[in-house]
């Protein structure tokens, strides 16, 4: 059964770069049928798509975050990663990774449990 | 950019009653619409995709309808485990973007 697990620091200082990794188990990140994505949720608020990546490295980003976001993939480790630069308190959120079923016209069908990242000095 | 608007923000329903949740897109997304249920401290759970297809293991009391810009999630007879926040998601394929609605909280009346 496919599982996704987010990992990374739970606390990041303002102006620094947030870095998270999603490890995929029970399936291959190199499958031709799926994209992979990052979504976040500030405490008590709704869900926001951050970006998505294909195993070839092709990426799509939320226009509102595009200038600060980099998503990459490491097929040898079955992982994909998120970097968000110049963070502020507004970037405090639970960060989820998820699989996109159906390629670009697809929905998030399998999610990680999420990891809380707080931005504070 | 497609904007998704859900209504109402909060829906108060008694157990056993029907709940009807709405999601409106600012432009047509065809049937590229999914619904999720989220409980506190948990990841969202996929309920419906393609506007009306139930995901694996989702009970028949959950149904989705609509296309274009107007969508509805109906829970025919609310059970205690259904009180949660529900989100819609559009996944139109070009340009590739994914946009969530702001959520509807279904609470016990």
Contacts between the chains, C-beta under 8 A, distances in Angstrom:
chain1	res1	chain2	res2	distance
A	37	B	98	7.0
A	39	B	100	8.0
A	46	B	87	6.8
A	46	B	100	6.0
A	46	B	101	7.5
A	46	B	102	4.8
A	46	B	103	4.9
A	47	B	36	8.0
A	47	B	38	8.0
A	47	B	44	6.8
A	47	B	87	5.8
A	47	B	89	7.9
A	47	B	100	4.3
A	47	B	103	7.7
A	48	B	100	6.9
A	49	B	97	7.3
A	49	B	98	4.1
A	49	B	99	6.7
A	49	B	100	6.8
A	52	B	96	7.0
A	52	B	98	7.1
A	60	B	95	7.7
A	60	B	96	4.4
A	60	B	97	7.2
A	62	B	97	7.4
A	63	B	1	6.7
A	63	B	97	7.9
A	96	B	43	5.8
A	96	B	44	7.8
A	98	B	43	8.0
A	100	B	91	7.9
A	100	B	98	8.0
A	101	B	49	7.8
A	102	B	91	7.7
A	103	B	93	7.8
A	104	B	93	4.5
A	104	B	94	7.1
A	104	B	96	4.4
A	105	B	32	5.9
A	105	B	91	6.2
A	105	B	92	7.1
A	105	B	93	3.2
A	106	B	91	6.0
A	106	B	93	8.0
A	107	B	32	7.9
A	107	B	34	4.1
A	107	B	46	6.9
A	107	B	49	4.8
A	107	B	89	6.2
A	107	B	91	5.1
A	108	B	34	7.6
A	108	B	44	7.5
A	108	B	46	7.1
A	108	B	89	7.1
A	108	B	98	7.5
A	109	B	46	5.3
A	109	B	49	7.5
A	109	B	55	7.1
A	111	B	43	3.9
A	111	B	44	6.1
A	111	B	45	8.0
A	112	B	43	6.6
A	113	B	42	7.8
A	113	B	43	5.7
A	114	B	43	5.6
